[in-house]
């Protein structure tokens, strides 16, 4: 290789930039839920059962399984009297009742922000409102929220569902939402709902969680300047899937979701000079670092952090787990 060719190669490498979105990765609710399973395994020993995936991330579920967590689809798969953790997405009162009837020792790792939505649903139901729950049918969080007051709640997946809604009193309608939706898409759905129901009531505070909003905001900030945006997150992670959509809507040349660095294709980056990287709220940072390393091997060694917000929120562990940890002489942080 001639000196000129070497210089051209160095210049080309220097042009390749990797923008790291901040915030990214674990939110406080995910950290609390994963920590709850880890602490339970340490304190009580394996097995500890977990209803559904504790969070929607393949790596996290596999890691906890190796430590002795057993993931089940329904509560009736847990042996009577055994210990079970409810996932961060929350459960309905029927699930709680079934667990109680079977003598299960429960640890409720529901994200406090999801619990807030549950309380909203119960409050509006007690006041006899029709409740329009914006969210994805079949998602665990939506199932848990719907189950708080099924006789009052209708699930609305998006704009196409607005026309079919029937309510008892158009002046007594309120909307609530799944916490991991696209902020912009939810706003559009609410605007369409308000066209049908001008007196539609908003929840006391926004239901889309701070972490979802912050991660979407960081992607919006960098996407227009990126040839490619990579989102680390699992396919069943609603907030991760939304980040891909947000990146494309904000002007990214292309956007891909991967579970890990092994799913990256070098062909995606042909001709790219700027790549953006973020991760969903249930993704451990180790997976992001592996992607950074792989992209570095392909020339994206100029790494810059794009910070749009800071997060210092922490949620304490479930109350009964904290009490048991304290009784065992451990720090229940």
HELIX and SHEET records of a PDB file:
HELIX    1   1 UNK A    3  UNK A   15  1                                  13    
HELIX    2   2 UNK A   28  UNK A   44  1                                  17    
HELIX    3   3 UNK A   58  UNK A   67  1                                  10    
HELIX    4   4 UNK A   75  UNK A   77  5                                   3    
HELIX    5   5 UNK A   93  UNK A  101  1                                   9    
HELIX    6   6 UNK A  112  UNK A  126  1                                  15    
HELIX    7   7 UNK A  140  UNK A  146  1                                   7    
HELIX    8   8 UNK A  159  UNK A  164  5                                   6    
HELIX    9   9 UNK A  183  UNK A  196  1                                  14    
HELIX   10  10 UNK A  210  UNK A  223  1                                  14    
HELIX   11  11 UNK A  238  UNK A  249  1                                  12    
HELIX   12  12 UNK A  261  UNK A  263  5                                   3    
HELIX   13  13 UNK A  266  UNK A  269  5                                   4    
HELIX   14  14 UNK A  285  UNK A  297  1                                  13    
HELIX   15  15 UNK A  319  UNK A  327  1                                   9    
SHEET    1   A 5 UNK A 255  UNK A 258  0                                        
SHEET    2   A 5 UNK A 228  UNK A 232  1                                        
SHEET    3   A 5 UNK A 274  UNK A 279  1                                        
SHEET    4   A 5 UNK A  17  UNK A  22  1                                        
SHEET    5   A 5 UNK A 302  UNK A 307  1                                        
SHEET    1   B 4 UNK A  69  UNK A  72  0                                        
SHEET    2   B 4 UNK A  48  UNK A  51  1                                        
SHEET    3   B 4 UNK A  83  UNK A  86  1                                        
SHEET    4   B 4 UNK A 105  UNK A 108  1                                        
SHEET    1   C 3 UNK A 153  UNK A 156  0                                        
SHEET    2   C 3 UNK A 130  UNK A 134  1                                        
SHEET    3   C 3 UNK A 173  UNK A 177  1                                        
END                                                                             
